[in-house]
């Protein structure tokens, strides 16, 4: 079995924010390669993912601190 490279071991997305309820959850994820943030919402059996947009309509980029579990 081949050894995984450093890039393969590192997860592409990191959790920036998490809010979890009984039937719903909201996450903000950041793509480590592009810095673009995404909003993931789930309620019951459905959910959706969308990029966060700034006032100018362009995807929001962040290099700030990540969520600590």
C-alpha positions as CSV (number, residue, x, y, z in Angstrom):
1,X,0.0,0.0,0.0
2,X,1.4,3.4,-1.0
3,X,1.9,6.1,1.6
4,X,-0.4,9.1,1.2
5,X,1.1,12.4,0.2
6,X,0.9,15.5,2.5
7,X,-1.7,17.0,0.2
8,X,-3.9,13.9,0.3
9,X,-3.8,13.8,4.1
10,X,-4.8,17.5,4.5
11,X,-8.6,18.0,4.2
12,X,-9.6,20.5,1.5
13,X,-12.4,22.0,3.5
14,X,-12.3,23.3,7.1
15,X,-15.2,24.1,9.4
16,X,-15.4,27.8,10.3
17,X,-18.7,27.9,12.1
18,X,-21.3,25.3,13.3
19,X,-24.8,25.7,14.7
20,X,-26.6,22.4,15.3
21,X,-30.2,22.0,16.4
22,X,-32.5,19.0,16.9
23,X,-33.5,18.7,13.2
24,X,-31.4,21.4,11.5
25,X,-27.8,22.4,11.2
26,X,-25.8,25.3,9.7
27,X,-22.2,25.1,8.8
28,X,-19.8,27.6,7.2
29,X,-17.0,25.8,5.4
30,X,-13.8,27.3,3.9
31,X,-12.0,25.8,0.9
32,X,-8.4,25.8,2.0
33,X,-7.2,26.1,-1.6
34,X,-9.2,29.1,-2.8
35,X,-10.3,30.7,0.6
36,X,-13.9,30.8,-0.6
37,X,-16.5,30.2,2.1
38,X,-19.7,28.1,1.7
39,X,-22.9,27.9,3.7
40,X,-24.3,24.5,4.2
41,X,-27.8,24.2,5.7
42,X,-29.6,21.0,6.5
43,X,-33.1,20.5,7.8
44,X,-34.6,17.1,8.2
45,X,-33.8,15.0,5.1
46,X,-32.9,18.0,2.8
47,X,-30.1,20.4,2.6
48,X,-28.1,22.8,0.4
49,X,-24.7,24.3,-0.2
50,X,-24.0,27.8,-1.6
51,X,-21.1,30.1,-1.7
52,X,-21.3,33.1,0.7
53,X,-21.3,36.3,-1.3
54,X,-20.0,39.8,-0.4
55,X,-21.8,43.1,-1.0
56,X,-20.2,43.2,-4.5
57,X,-21.8,39.8,-5.4
58,X,-18.4,38.1,-5.5
59,X,-17.7,35.0,-3.4
60,X,-16.5,35.7,0.2
61,X,-12.9,34.9,0.9
62,X,-11.4,34.6,4.3
63,X,-8.1,33.7,5.9
64,X,-9.3,34.0,9.5
65,X,-9.3,31.5,12.3
66,X,-11.2,28.2,12.0
67,X,-13.8,26.7,14.3
68,X,-12.4,24.7,17.1
69,X,-14.3,21.6,18.2
